[in-house]
Amino acid sequence: MTFEPLTAERRRAMTRQHLLDAAAIVFARNGFHGSTLDEVAATAGFTKGAVYSNFKSKDDLFLELLDDRVERQFAVVTEILETGSHEAAEQFPRIREIFRSNMFWGDDFVTLWLEFVLYARRNPEAQAKLAASAQRSRAQVRALIEHEHAAIGVSPRYPVRDLAEISLALFSGLGIDRLVDPSAVTDETLDTTLAFLYDSMWVDRESE
């Protein structure tokens, strides 16, 4: 067994991730407005100075937490797309399983995200940072769609930019609807949404 040396860079990365994990706990418990950097630091076992040495503000900490969550989600999806069959009939059940998980579908994080969206609506600086985060997410979705179509040798049925935006908007909207009325958005609703997206993105090979 070999061990990587604990360099200053690795130590900083570990501290940063530990703070993000603590922030996820604090924000989920108290909401964005009800949370403080002092509480995040205490939960992580660090001083407040450690938080400010990694994040400029509570806004930046939240947005980094959002980006970290999205990166983890895309890593899981990418692994599924690259390690299994590209046939829709075989791929769909695997994608459906992960999209039903809390990693993709959690009321607590949707609530937190919506709280920040409303806050950013009245805070131009936060709005610009949130928009940049959303643009990165759309770019990742576009890359996944383009990669999958290239892998099976077909062309997208609709513009990839629109497909990416519609995909993200659908799941964001369903997440908000479920907060309003949990009975309205079921596992079957998610299955139908995914099937709709597959139908819109996949092109019959014979038509190419």
C-alpha positions in Angstrom: 0.0 0.0 0.0 1.3 3.5 -0.9 0.3 6.8 0.6 0.3 10.2 -1.0 2.2 12.8 1.0 0.0 15.3 2.7 1.3 18.4 0.8 0.1 21.9 1.5 -2.1 21.8 -1.6 -3.7 18.5 -0.6 -4.3 19.9 3.0 -6.0 23.0 1.6 -8.2 20.8 -0.7 -9.1 18.6 2.3 -9.9 21.6 4.4 -12.0 23.1 1.6 -14.0 19.9 1.1 -14.5 19.6 4.9 -15.9 23.1 5.0 -18.3 22.3 2.1 -19.5 19.2 3.8 -20.2 21.2 7.0 -21.9 23.9 5.0 -24.2 21.3 3.4 -25.3 20.3 6.9 -25.7 23.8 8.3 -27.6 25.2 5.2 -29.9 22.1 5.1 -30.7 22.6 8.8 -31.1 26.4 8.9 -31.6 27.6 5.3 -29.4 30.1 3.6 -30.5 33.2 5.6 -30.5 31.4 8.9 -27.0 30.1 8.5 -23.8 31.8 9.5 -20.1 31.3 8.6 -19.4 31.0 12.4 -21.7 28.0 12.5 -20.2 26.4 9.4 -16.7 26.8 10.9 -17.8 25.3 14.3 -19.5 22.4 12.5 -16.3 21.7 10.5 -14.1 22.1 13.6 -12.3 25.1 12.2 -12.0 28.8 13.0 -14.0 31.4 11.1 -10.7 32.5 9.6 -10.4 29.1 7.9 -13.7 29.7 6.2 -12.7 33.2 5.0 -9.4 31.9 3.7 -11.3 29.6 1.4 -14.5 31.5 0.6 -14.9 35.3 0.4 -18.5 35.3 1.6 -21.5 33.2 2.5 -22.7 33.7 -1.1 -19.5 32.2 -2.4 -19.7 29.3 0.0 -23.2 28.5 -1.1 -22.4 28.7 -4.8 -19.3 26.5 -4.3 -21.5 24.0 -2.5 -23.9 24.1 -5.5 -21.1 23.6 -8.0 -19.7 20.8 -5.9 -23.1 19.0 -5.9 -23.5 19.5 -9.6 -20.0 18.2 -10.3 -20.7 15.0 -8.3 -24.0 14.5 -10.2 -22.3 14.9 -13.6 -19.5 12.5 -12.5 -22.1 9.8 -11.7 -24.0 10.3 -15.0 -20.8 10.4 -17.0 -19.7 7.1 -15.5 -23.0 5.5 -16.4 -22.9 6.8 -20.0 -19.3 5.7 -20.5 -19.4 2.2 -18.9 -22.6 0.7 -20.2 -24.5 0.2 -23.4 -25.5 3.3 -25.4 -28.8 1.7 -26.4 -31.7 3.6 -24.9 -33.6 0.5 -23.8 -30.6 -0.6 -21.7 -29.4 2.8 -20.6 -32.8 4.3 -19.5 -33.2 2.0 -16.4 -29.8 2.9 -15.1 -30.4 6.7 -15.6 -33.8 6.4 -14.0 -32.4 4.7 -10.9 -29.9 7.5 -10.2 -32.4 10.3 -10.9 -34.7 8.9 -8.3 -32.0 9.1 -5.7 -31.5 11.8 -3.1 -28.3 12.8 -4.9 -30.5 14.2 -7.7 -33.9 14.6 -6.1 -33.9 16.1 -2.6 -36.5 18.5 -1.2 -34.0 20.0 1.2 -31.6 21.1 -1.4 -34.4 22.3 -3.8 -35.7 24.5 -0.9 -32.3 25.8 -0.3 -31.6 26.5 -3.9 -35.0 28.3 -4.3 -34.2 30.4 -1.3 -31.0 31.5 -2.9 -32.6 32.2 -6.2 -35.1 34.6 -4.6 -32.3 36.3 -2.6 -30.2 36.6 -5.7 -33.1 38.2 -7.6 -32.7 41.3 -5.4 -28.9 41.1 -5.2 -27.2 41.8 -8.6 -23.8 40.5 -7.5 -25.3 37.2 -6.3 -27.5 37.1 -9.4 -24.4 37.3 -11.7 -22.6 34.5 -9.8 -25.7 32.3 -9.8 -26.1 32.9 -13.6 -22.5 31.9 -14.1 -23.1 28.7 -12.2 -26.2 27.9 -14.2 -24.2 28.5 -17.4 -21.6 26.0 -16.3 -24.4 23.4 -15.7 -25.9 24.0 -19.1 -22.5 23.6 -20.7 -22.0 20.3 -18.9 -25.5 19.0 -20.0 -24.7 20.1 -23.6 -21.4 18.2 -23.5 -23.1 15.1 -22.2 -25.8 15.2 -25.0 -23.2 15.8 -27.7 -21.0 13.1 -26.4 -23.8 10.5 -26.3 -25.0 11.3 -29.8 -21.4 11.1 -31.1 -21.0 7.8 -29.4 -23.9 6.2 -31.2 -23.2 8.0 -34.5 -26.4 10.1 -34.8 -27.3 13.8 -34.9 -29.5 15.5 -32.3 -33.1 15.9 -33.3 -33.2 19.4 -31.9 -30.6 22.1 -31.1 -28.4 20.8 -28.2 -28.5 24.2 -26.4 -32.3 24.1 -26.2 -32.3 20.4 -25.2 -29.9 21.2 -22.3 -32.0 24.2 -21.1 -35.3 22.3 -21.4 -33.8 19.4 -19.4 -32.6 21.5 -16.6 -35.8 23.6 -16.5 -38.0 20.5 -16.4 -36.4 19.0 -13.3 -36.1 22.4 -11.6 -39.8 23.0 -12.2 -40.7 19.5 -11.0 -38.7 20.0 -7.8 -40.5 23.2 -7.0 -43.9 21.6 -7.8 -43.1 18.8 -5.4 -42.5 21.3 -2.6 -45.9 22.8 -3.2 -47.8 19.5 -3.6 -45.7 16.3 -2.9 -48.4 14.1 -4.3 -48.2 15.8 -7.7 -44.7 14.6 -8.6 -44.3 10.9 -8.2 -41.7 8.3 -9.3 -43.9 7.7 -12.3 -43.8 11.5 -13.1 -40.0 11.3 -13.2 -40.1 8.2 -15.4 -42.4 10.0 -17.8 -40.2 13.1 -17.8 -37.1 11.0 -18.6 -38.9 9.1 -21.3 -40.0 12.4 -22.8 -36.4 13.6 -22.8 -35.2 10.4 -24.4 -37.8 10.6 -27.1 -36.8 14.2 -27.9 -33.0 13.5 -27.9 -32.7 10.1 -29.6 -32.9 9.7 -33.3 -33.7 6.4 -34.9 -30.4 5.1 -36.5 -32.3 4.1 -39.7 -33.3 7.7 -40.2 -29.7 8.8 -40.4 
